Amino acid sequence: MGDNMMISTDAQFSTAALVLGLAVAGLMYWMEKRPRKDLRPRLFPTTLVLFLGMMLALGAGFHLLGLAGLKPPPH
């Protein structure tokens, strides 16, 4: 790679947000699906954090698609 190939800061932040969102969602999914040792409820809201991680990943993915030049079709 040459010195003139620079990735925009927007793309770097969006890629980091995409990876972070997918990692959080994957970890929360694993925490929800592992077997329980007792019937006490968890004190950590894994479903809410899973949802927030997926929203972060979706938003970052759509932002990366917009940076790549993909636009929604006209109505």
C-alpha positions in Angstrom: 0.0 0.0 0.0 1.2 3.4 -0.9 1.2 6.5 1.2 -1.6 8.0 -0.9 -4.1 5.3 0.0 -5.9 6.9 3.0 -9.1 5.6 4.5 -11.5 8.3 5.7 -12.0 8.7 9.4 -15.8 8.1 8.8 -15.0 4.7 7.4 -12.7 3.9 10.2 -15.2 4.8 12.9 -18.0 3.0 11.1 -15.9 -0.2 10.7 -15.0 0.0 14.4 -18.7 0.5 15.4 -19.7 -2.4 13.1 -17.1 -4.8 14.7 -18.0 -3.6 18.2 -21.7 -4.0 17.6 -21.3 -7.5 16.2 -19.0 -8.5 19.1 -21.4 -7.2 21.7 -24.4 -8.9 20.0 -22.5 -12.2 19.7 -21.4 -12.1 23.3 -25.0 -11.4 24.5 -26.4 -14.1 22.3 -23.9 -16.6 23.8 -24.8 -15.5 27.3 -28.5 -16.0 26.6 -28.1 -19.4 25.1 -25.7 -21.0 27.5 -27.3 -23.4 30.0 -28.5 -22.1 33.3 -27.3 -23.5 36.6 -30.4 -22.4 38.5 -33.7 -20.6 37.9 -32.8 -17.2 39.3 -33.2 -14.4 36.8 -30.1 -12.7 35.5 -29.3 -9.3 36.9 -27.8 -8.1 33.6 -30.3 -7.2 30.7 -28.8 -9.3 27.9 -31.7 -8.9 25.6 -31.6 -5.1 25.7 -27.8 -5.1 25.2 -28.2 -7.6 22.3 -30.7 -5.2 20.7 -28.5 -2.2 21.2 -25.5 -4.0 19.7 -27.5 -5.1 16.7 -28.8 -1.5 16.2 -25.2 -0.2 16.4 -24.1 -2.8 13.8 -27.0 -2.1 11.5 -26.4 1.7 11.6 -22.7 1.3 11.0 -23.3 -1.1 8.2 -25.7 1.2 6.4 -23.3 4.1 7.0 -20.5 2.1 5.3 -22.8 1.3 2.4 -23.6 5.0 2.1 -19.9 5.8 2.1 -19.3 3.2 -0.6 -21.8 5.1 -2.8 -24.9 3.0 -2.5 -28.0 5.2 -2.4 -31.6 4.1 -1.8 -33.7 3.9 -4.9 -35.9 6.9 -5.7 -39.6 6.6 -4.9 
